[in-house]
Amino acid sequence: MPRNAGLVLPLLAFVVLCTVWGYSWVLLKIGLLDAGPFGFAGLRTLLGACALLLALPLLGRRLLTGRWRELVLLGLVNTTGLVGCSQWALVEGAANRTSILVYTMPFWTLLIAYPLLGERVRGLQWPAIAAAALGLLCVLRPWAPDGAFDGSPMSSALGLGAAWLWAIAVIMVKRMQARGPIDLLALTAWQMFFGSLVLCGIGLVVGEASIAWTPRFVSVLLVTALISTGMGWALWVYLLHRVPAGTASLMTLMVPVIAVAASSWQLDEVLAPGDIAGIVAIVIGLALLAAEALHSHRSVTGTTAPE
């Protein structure tokens, strides 16, 4: 058997995961046609969490993990905060630009990892941060009449806020793992379950319009909950067990690229020259981060994602 035969299934899982998580940004935008952002986000994460909880015993894993306080706090940051801000950003913002802003998370992780974890910025991470800063300037274009700060400042702030919350969640997961081993799939399922309940509650408190249970919405809800969230996280945990974490981190490079291509095609979201330049700069920065992670055999992106 060839030496690389064992990489076939992980590579297939990687391609499927990138496609599913990238295209899901289009579905998240479509779902807002029939539901408010918090009700939609709460329902899809609740269904996704239930699917993962059902999968745990089927996979021979423990359903109950303990450490409930930590899981509730993580759910408030990673599901209520991150998923809620991401979905809210799509109300006024384009899916392509929002996905770019949210997936700048690795750069913010680098910046806050030193004061919180003592992890210094080093090597290729410095030019990666510079490329990310340049890319963000190109995408946001605060000096231009059509820039994000002029057209939809709230959407841009929410997208960047989601990236920061994701980075904080990464630090929280690293600290949880340092305090003791915990199953990543169980961690994901329970924090998502707790966070989804709060999202549903927010949707009720703010008085969102009733959900229109159209065939379109039901289809989008089931796909985003069961495939993007349930199956997607199962694939992600599988990858973490089969390939180095640094290699798995390459996933975050491809997701916004697929999201941009899919939303530009299906939603007719036109990319300005500044957006294209920003995408190129951010992807270069992500590639530098991935190269550094592979070189040092550790991931800088953590284990949580907004999908």
N, C-alpha and C positions, 0 to 999 in steps of 0.2 A: 504494500500500500504506500503511495507517495507520502512524503513527510508532511505536506500541507493538506492532506485529506481531511484532517480534523478541523480545518478552518472553514470548510464549506458551509456547515450549518450555522456557525456564528456569523459568517459573512452574509448568508441569506437573512438571518434574523436582523442584522444591522440594516440591510437594504429595506426590509419591510418596515422596521421601526422608524427609520428616517422618513419614509414615504407617508406612513400613517400620521406621525406627529406633525410633519410639515403640512400636509393637506388639511389637517384638522383645523388649521386657522381659518380656512375658507368656510368650513362648516360652522365654526363658532360665530362667524359674522352672519351667516344665513340664519342661524338659530335666533338671533335678535329680532328678526322680522316678526316672530310670533311670541316672544317672551321677553321679560325684563332681564337685565344682566345678572342680578343676584339670584333670582328664581331659577334661571337657566343653569347658572354655574352650580347652584346648590343641588339641583336635581341630577345633573350629569355626574358630579363627583360622588353623590350619595349612591347612585346606581353602580358606579365604578368601584366604590369601596365595598359595597355588598358583594359584587362579583369576585373581588380579590379575597374577601373573607370566606366566601364559599369555596374558593380554590385552595385555600391553605390546607384544610384536612385532606382534600383530594390529592395534594402533592406530598402528603405525609409530614406536614409541618404543624407546629403547635398553633392553635388558634388564639390562646390567651398568652400574653407576653409579660404582664405586669408593667411597672414603670408608667402608670397611667397619667400621672401629672405631667411627665415629660412629653408624652404623646399628645395630650390635650394642648399644651403650649406650642408644640411643633405644628399641630393642626391649625391653630389660630394664625400662625405666621405663614406656613407653606400652602395651606388650602384656602382658608378664609381670606388672608391677605393677598397672597400671590395670585391665586386663581381669580379671586374677586376683582382685584385691580386690573388684571389682564383682560377679563371679560368686560369690565366697565370701560376700559380704554377703547374697546372696539365699538362702543356706542357712537362716538364721534370720529374716531380715527380709522384709517385704512388698515386692513389686516396686514399688508406687507410691511408698512412702517412700524406698526406695533410689534410685530414679531421680531424685527431687527432690534428694537429698543429692549424688549424683554430678554433677548438672548445675548445682551451684553453682560449678563450675570457673571461670567468667569472673571471679567476685569474688576468688577466691584469686589468679588471674593478675594482677589489678590490684594486689593487695597486695605480691606478690613481684617485679613487673616493675620497680619503682623501684630496689630495692637491686641487682638483677641486670642490668637493662637501662637504668636511668636514666630510665624513663618515669614521670612524675609523675601522680598522681591529680588530676583537674581537672574543672571544670564539673559536668555531670550525673552524673559517676561518684561523687561524694560522696553524694548522696541515694540512688543505686543501692546503694552499700555499706550504708547505713543500712537500706534496705528489705530487703536480703538478711539482715542480722543479725537484724532483727525476724522475718523469715520463718523462719529457722533456729530461733530460740527457740520459735516457735509449733509447729514440726514436732517438735522434740526434747522440749520441755516437761520440762525437768529437775526442775521443782518438783512435777509431777503423778505420781500412782501409776501411770498408764498411759502415761507418757512413754517415749520411746525409750531413755533412760538407765536406766529401770527394767526394761522388758520385754526389750530386746535390745541391750544396750550394745555388744556386739561387732559386730553388724551396723551400727549407727550409726557406730562408729569406722571400720569398713572402708569404708563409703560415703563418709565425709568424707576418709578416706585416699586413696581412688580419685580424688576431686576434686582433692586436692593433687598427686597424681602426674600427673594430666592437665595441671594448670597448669604443673608443672615440665617436662613434655614440650613444652608450647607454647613455653616459653622456649628449650628445646633446639633446636626446629625453627627459631625465629627466629634463633638464633645460627648454625645450620648454613647458613641462607639468606644470612646476612650474610657468611659466609666464602666463599661462592661459590654460583652457581646450581645447583639440583638439581631434577630432575623430581619433582613431588609424588606422582604415582601410583607411581613406582618407589620413592621413599622409603617410602611407606606399605606397599607390598608387601614390601620386604626387611626393614624393621624388624619387621613383623608375623610374617614367616617365622622370624626369629631368636628373637623373644620367644615364639612358639608352641612351639618346641622345648623351651625351658626350662619352660614350663607343663606340657607332657607329661611331662617328667622329674620335676617336683615331684609330679605325680599318682602316678607309680610309687614315688617315695621315701617318701611319706607313707602308702602302702599303702591307697589308696582301693579300695572294693569294685569288682569287675569290672563293666564296663558291660553293662547289659541291652539287647541290640540288638533292641528291640521296634520294630514299625512306627511307633509314636509317636515313639520317640527318633530313628530314622533320618530321619523327616520333619522333626522339629525341627532336627536337625543340618544337614540339607541346606539348609533355608530360612535358618537363621541364618548359615551359612557362605557360601552362594552368593548369596543375595539381600540379607540385611542387611549382610554384610561386603563381598562381591565387587561386586555391583551398586550397593550403597549408596555405596561409596567412588568408584566410577566416576562416579556422579551428582554426588557432592560436588566432585570435581575439575572436572567439567564446569561446575558452577555457579561455581566460583572463576575460571574462564576467561571466563564470559559476563556476570557481574554483579559490581558492586563487592564487595569483601571484607566491608564493613560490612553490606551487604544480606544476603549469605550467612550472616552471623553470626546473623541472626534465626532460623535453623534451630534453634539450641540453645534458643530460647524455646519452640518448639512441641513438641519431642520429649518432655520430661517431662510436658507437659499431656496429650498423646495417651497416654503410658504410664500416667498416673494414671487416665484415663477407661477405657482398655482393661482394666487389671488390676482396677479396681473392678467392671467388668461381668463379665468372664470368670472371674476368680479369687475373686470375692466378697470382695475386700479393702475393708472398710468404712473410709471416711474419717471421722475424728473432726473436730469443729468446729475444733480447733487445726490439724489438717492442712490444712483448706480455707483457713483464714486465712493459714497459712504459704505455701501455693501462690500465693494472690493477691498476697502481699507480694513473693515471689520473682519472680513474673512481672512485676510492676510494676518491680522492680529491673532485670530483664533488658531490659524495654522501654526503660528509661532508658539502659542501656548501648548498646542498638542505636541509639537516637536520637543518642547522642554519637558512635558510630562512623560513622554515616551523615553526620553533620555534619562530621566531620574527615576523612572518606574513608579510614578505616583500621579494621581489625577488631581487637577486643580479645580474641577467642576463639581465634585461632590456626587450625591446620589439622588437628588430630588429634581423634579422638573414640573412645569405648569400644566402639562397635558395629562 
